[in-house]
């Protein structure tokens, strides 16, 4: 149930649906990314890659402060 709620929430946050859910039954349900969802995922992965690359130094400094 939580997964369905999260999918509905994602879909209302965007101008177009990002996920198309499929109810259960013999095929056991599931979900598929829409073209908008695929574009969002590519952009998010790019954002994550750039963020990690641009924060290497401070992340290393924080890691050095942590117990081993």
C-alpha positions as CSV (number, residue, x, y, z in Angstrom):
1,X,0.0,0.0,0.0
2,X,2.8,2.4,0.8
3,X,4.3,2.0,-2.6
4,X,1.0,2.9,-4.3
5,X,0.7,5.9,-2.1
6,X,4.2,7.0,-3.0
7,X,3.5,6.5,-6.7
8,X,0.3,8.6,-6.5
9,X,2.2,11.3,-4.7
10,X,5.0,11.4,-7.3
11,X,2.4,11.7,-10.1
12,X,0.6,14.7,-8.5
13,X,3.9,16.5,-8.0
14,X,4.7,16.6,-11.7
15,X,2.8,18.2,-14.6
16,X,2.6,14.8,-16.3
17,X,2.6,11.3,-14.6
18,X,6.0,9.8,-14.0
19,X,4.8,6.3,-13.2
20,X,2.0,4.2,-14.5
21,X,0.9,1.6,-11.9
22,X,-0.6,-1.7,-12.8
23,X,-2.9,-3.4,-10.3
24,X,-2.2,-6.9,-9.2
25,X,-3.9,-10.1,-10.3
26,X,-2.3,-13.0,-12.1
27,X,0.5,-10.7,-13.3
28,X,1.1,-9.5,-9.7
29,X,0.9,-5.8,-10.7
30,X,3.9,-3.5,-11.0
31,X,4.7,-0.1,-12.4
32,X,6.4,1.5,-15.4
33,X,8.1,4.8,-15.9
34,X,6.5,7.1,-18.4
35,X,8.6,9.1,-20.8
36,X,8.4,12.0,-18.3
37,X,9.5,9.6,-15.5
38,X,12.5,8.4,-17.6
39,X,13.5,12.0,-18.3
40,X,13.2,12.8,-14.6
41,X,15.3,9.8,-13.7
42,X,18.1,10.8,-16.1
43,X,18.1,14.4,-14.8
44,X,18.1,13.2,-11.2
45,X,21.1,10.8,-11.9
46,X,22.9,13.7,-13.5
47,X,22.2,15.9,-10.5
48,X,23.4,13.3,-8.1
49,X,26.6,12.7,-10.1
50,X,27.4,16.4,-10.3
51,X,26.6,16.9,-6.6
52,X,28.9,14.0,-5.5
53,X,31.7,15.3,-7.8
54,X,31.4,18.8,-6.5
55,X,31.4,17.8,-2.8
56,X,34.3,15.4,-2.7
57,X,36.5,17.7,-0.5
58,X,33.9,18.5,2.2
59,X,32.7,14.9,2.3
60,X,36.3,13.7,2.8
61,X,36.8,16.3,5.6
62,X,33.6,15.1,7.3
63,X,34.6,11.5,6.9
64,X,37.9,12.3,8.6
65,X,36.0,13.6,11.6
66,X,34.0,10.3,12.0
67,X,35.1,7.5,14.2
68,X,36.6,4.5,12.3
